Amino acid sequence: MSREREPRNRTAGSSASVRAPRGVCNGEKRLECPVCDKQFAFKSQLETHLRTHTGEKPFECAVCEKKFTVSGHLRVHLRTHTGEKPFECTVCQKKFNRSGDLRYHLRTHTGEKPFECVVCEKKFNERGSLRTHLRIHTGEKPFECTVCRQKFTQSGSLRTHLRIHTGEKAFECTVCNKKFMESGQLRKHLRIHTGEKPYECTVCQKKFVQSGHLRKHLLTHSGHTHRRLKLRYSHCDLNSCGPSTFLVRV
């Protein structure tokens, strides 16, 4: 008489008992962050995400001891020490240490600007540039001077401002060693040595080193037939522009 077989208990470690959480196979996210309710398909993704809440940075650079939450970020960081730049532009052969930097760079060749402002529809080739631009509309100034409490929309503007308090002059002329607080001031100064005069009067074609000198000169043509002169520029104001600034008769 044959005995009826009893079902065998499977141990927790047997391959048949290890199943992916229901929904993972079809792409549904099942693992939820207990802090912000964000969901993930895999435990490893959730563990990495949790570090954004705990501040844990288990991956440390052996060179400078800087720490990172993700091993991939450490790998990229190490290239700043080794000088490795594995990502090369196929157009101009410029190299980068991050794939994202190469992606951004390629847009300078293609002209692609995938990030559009929802307020004024201006387009940008980098998400960060769009974020900075949006502060023009929101009035947000997240960068505050710890000395005088003046606020700025960009971190670079704060850095430049801080030099007023510190007296630092980080930009030095390689010809005469004169130092300046801003790179724009150095650019203007260098024209004394190079003889470059990028600002041209459209009435008499006289050229000037500085935009302010051109503005004063234009007053001498106040009675000229071309009474109305309009300043046109590509991307910046007349005070900070380089040779891209020009004058047209209207």
C-alpha positions as CSV (number, residue, x, y, z in Angstrom):
1,M,0.0,0.0,0.0
2,S,1.6,3.2,-1.1
3,R,2.0,5.9,1.5
4,E,0.7,9.4,0.7
5,R,3.6,11.8,0.4
6,E,3.7,14.7,2.8
7,P,4.6,18.1,1.4
8,R,8.3,18.9,2.2
9,N,9.0,22.0,4.2
10,R,11.3,24.4,2.3
11,T,13.9,26.1,4.3
12,A,14.1,29.9,4.2
13,G,17.4,29.7,2.3
14,S,16.3,27.4,-0.5
15,S,16.1,28.9,-4.0
16,A,12.5,28.0,-4.5
17,S,11.5,30.0,-1.4
18,V,13.3,33.2,-2.4
19,R,10.8,35.2,-4.4
20,A,10.9,38.9,-5.4
21,P,8.4,41.0,-3.6
22,R,5.1,40.9,-5.4
23,G,5.0,43.6,-8.1
24,V,8.8,44.0,-8.5
25,C,8.9,41.9,-11.6
26,N,6.4,44.0,-13.4
27,G,8.1,47.3,-12.3
28,E,5.8,48.2,-9.5
29,K,7.5,49.9,-6.6
30,R,6.8,48.2,-3.3
31,L,9.5,49.2,-0.7
32,E,8.6,52.5,1.0
33,C,10.8,54.9,2.8
34,P,9.5,55.3,6.4
35,V,10.5,59.0,6.4
36,C,9.2,60.5,3.2
37,D,7.1,57.6,1.7
38,K,9.1,57.5,-1.5
39,Q,9.0,54.0,-3.0
40,F,11.6,51.7,-4.5
41,A,11.8,48.4,-6.3
42,F,14.9,47.1,-4.5
43,K,16.1,47.0,-1.0
44,S,19.6,48.3,-2.0
45,Q,17.9,51.4,-3.5
46,L,16.0,52.1,-0.4
47,E,19.1,51.7,1.8
48,T,21.0,54.2,-0.3
49,H,18.1,56.6,-0.2
50,L,17.8,56.4,3.6
51,R,21.3,57.9,3.9
52,T,19.8,61.2,2.6
53,H,17.8,61.3,5.8
54,T,20.4,59.9,8.3
55,G,23.4,61.8,6.8
56,E,25.4,58.6,6.8
57,K,28.4,58.7,4.4
58,P,30.1,55.3,4.6
59,F,32.4,55.8,1.5
60,E,35.5,57.7,2.3
61,C,38.2,59.0,-0.1
62,A,41.6,57.6,0.9
63,V,43.4,60.8,-0.4
64,C,41.4,63.7,1.2
65,E,39.1,61.8,3.5
66,K,36.0,63.4,1.9
67,K,32.9,61.1,2.5
68,F,30.1,60.1,0.2
69,T,26.7,58.4,0.6
70,V,27.1,56.4,-2.6
71,S,30.1,54.4,-3.8
72,G,29.6,55.8,-7.3
73,H,30.0,59.3,-6.1
74,L,33.3,58.3,-4.5
75,R,34.5,56.8,-7.8
76,V,33.8,60.0,-9.7
77,H,35.5,62.1,-7.0
78,L,38.7,60.0,-7.1
79,R,39.2,61.2,-10.7
80,T,39.8,64.7,-9.3
81,H,43.0,63.2,-7.7
82,T,44.0,60.9,-10.5
83,G,43.2,63.4,-13.3
84,E,41.4,60.6,-15.2
85,K,38.8,61.9,-17.8
86,P,37.3,58.9,-19.4
87,F,34.4,60.7,-21.2
88,E,35.5,62.4,-24.5
89,C,33.5,64.7,-26.8
90,T,33.4,63.2,-30.3
91,V,33.2,66.6,-31.8
92,C,36.1,68.6,-30.2
93,Q,37.9,65.8,-28.3
94,K,37.5,67.7,-25.0
95,K,37.5,65.2,-22.0
96,F,35.5,65.1,-18.8
97,N,35.6,63.1,-15.6
98,R,31.8,62.8,-15.4
99,S,29.4,61.5,-18.0
100,G,26.9,64.2,-17.0
101,D,29.4,66.9,-17.8
102,L,29.9,65.5,-21.2
103,R,26.2,65.5,-21.8
104,Y,26.0,69.2,-20.9
105,H,29.0,70.0,-23.1
106,L,27.5,68.2,-26.1
107,R,24.6,70.7,-26.0
108,T,27.1,73.5,-26.8
109,H,27.6,71.8,-30.2
110,T,24.0,70.7,-30.8
111,G,22.4,73.9,-29.4
112,E,19.9,71.7,-27.5
113,K,18.2,73.5,-24.6
114,P,15.8,71.0,-23.0
115,F,15.1,72.9,-19.8
116,E,12.4,75.6,-20.3
117,C,11.2,78.2,-17.8
118,V,7.4,77.8,-17.2
119,V,7.1,81.6,-16.6
120,C,8.9,83.2,-19.6
121,E,9.7,80.2,-21.8
122,K,13.4,80.9,-21.8
123,K,15.4,77.7,-22.4
124,F,18.6,76.4,-20.9
125,N,21.0,73.5,-21.6
126,E,21.4,72.7,-17.9
127,R,18.9,72.1,-15.1
128,G,21.0,74.1,-12.7
129,S,20.9,77.1,-15.0
130,L,17.1,76.9,-15.1
131,R,16.9,76.7,-11.3
132,T,19.1,79.8,-10.9
133,H,17.0,81.6,-13.6
134,L,13.7,80.9,-11.8
135,R,14.9,82.9,-8.8
136,I,14.4,86.0,-11.0
137,H,10.7,85.3,-11.0
138,T,10.4,84.0,-7.4
139,G,12.6,86.6,-5.8
140,E,14.4,83.8,-3.9
141,K,17.9,84.7,-2.7
142,P,19.2,81.7,-0.8
143,F,22.8,82.8,-0.5
144,E,23.3,85.2,2.5
145,C,26.4,87.2,3.5
146,T,27.3,86.3,7.1
147,V,28.9,89.7,7.6
148,C,26.2,92.2,6.4
149,R,23.2,89.8,5.7
150,Q,22.9,90.9,2.1
151,K,21.3,88.1,0.0
152,F,22.0,86.9,-3.5
153,T,20.4,84.6,-6.1
154,Q,23.7,82.9,-7.0
155,S,26.5,81.5,-4.9
156,G,29.1,83.1,-7.3
157,S,27.6,86.5,-6.6
158,L,28.0,85.9,-2.9
159,R,31.6,84.8,-3.3
160,T,32.4,88.0,-5.3
161,H,30.6,90.1,-2.6
162,L,32.5,88.5,0.3
163,R,35.8,90.0,-1.2
164,I,34.5,93.4,-0.3
165,H,34.7,92.4,3.4
166,T,37.9,90.3,3.1
167,G,39.8,92.6,0.7
168,E,40.8,89.5,-1.3
169,K,41.9,90.2,-4.9
170,A,42.0,86.8,-6.5
171,F,42.5,87.8,-10.1
172,E,46.0,88.9,-11.0
173,C,47.3,90.5,-14.3
174,T,50.1,88.3,-15.7
175,V,51.7,91.3,-17.3
176,C,52.0,93.9,-14.5
177,N,50.8,91.8,-11.5
178,K,48.0,94.2,-10.6
179,K,45.3,92.4,-8.7
180,F,41.5,92.7,-8.9
181,M,38.4,91.4,-7.0
182,E,36.5,90.4,-10.0
183,S,37.4,88.6,-13.2
184,G,35.5,91.2,-15.3
185,Q,37.8,93.9,-13.8
186,L,40.8,92.0,-14.9
187,R,39.4,91.5,-18.4
188,K,38.9,95.2,-18.8
189,H,42.4,95.9,-17.4
190,L,44.1,93.5,-19.8
191,R,42.9,95.6,-22.8
192,I,45.5,98.2,-21.6
193,H,48.2,95.7,-22.5
194,T,46.6,94.1,-25.6
195,G,45.3,97.3,-27.1
196,E,41.9,95.6,-27.7
197,K,39.0,98.1,-28.2
198,P,35.8,96.1,-28.5
199,Y,33.4,99.0,-28.3
200,E,32.9,100.9,-31.6
201,C,30.9,104.0,-32.4
202,T,28.6,103.3,-35.4
203,V,28.7,107.0,-36.4
204,C,32.4,107.6,-36.8
205,Q,33.9,104.1,-36.2
206,K,36.0,105.3,-33.3
207,K,36.8,102.5,-30.9
208,F,37.1,102.3,-27.1
209,V,38.4,100.1,-24.4
210,Q,35.5,100.5,-22.1
211,S,31.7,100.8,-22.7
212,G,31.6,103.9,-20.4
213,H,34.0,105.7,-22.7
214,L,31.8,104.9,-25.7
215,R,28.7,106.3,-23.9
216,K,30.5,109.6,-23.2
217,H,31.7,109.8,-26.8
218,L,28.2,109.3,-28.2
219,L,27.2,112.6,-26.6
220,T,29.5,114.4,-29.1
221,H,27.2,113.1,-31.9
222,S,24.0,114.5,-30.3
223,G,23.3,116.7,-33.3
224,H,24.1,114.0,-35.8
225,T,21.5,112.8,-38.3
226,H,21.4,109.5,-36.6
227,R,20.0,110.9,-33.4
228,R,18.6,107.6,-32.0
229,L,21.2,104.9,-31.2
230,K,20.1,101.7,-29.7
231,L,22.3,99.4,-27.7
232,R,22.0,95.8,-28.7
233,Y,23.6,92.9,-26.9
234,S,23.6,89.1,-27.0
235,H,23.4,88.0,-23.4
236,C,24.6,90.6,-20.9
237,D,24.5,94.3,-19.9
238,L,26.8,96.8,-21.5
239,N,28.9,97.2,-18.4
240,S,29.9,93.5,-18.2
241,C,29.9,92.6,-21.9
242,G,32.9,91.9,-24.0
243,P,33.2,92.2,-27.8
244,S,29.7,90.6,-28.3
245,T,28.3,94.1,-27.5
246,F,27.8,96.3,-30.6
247,L,25.9,99.3,-31.7
248,V,23.3,99.6,-34.6
249,R,21.7,102.6,-36.2
250,V,17.9,102.7,-36.1
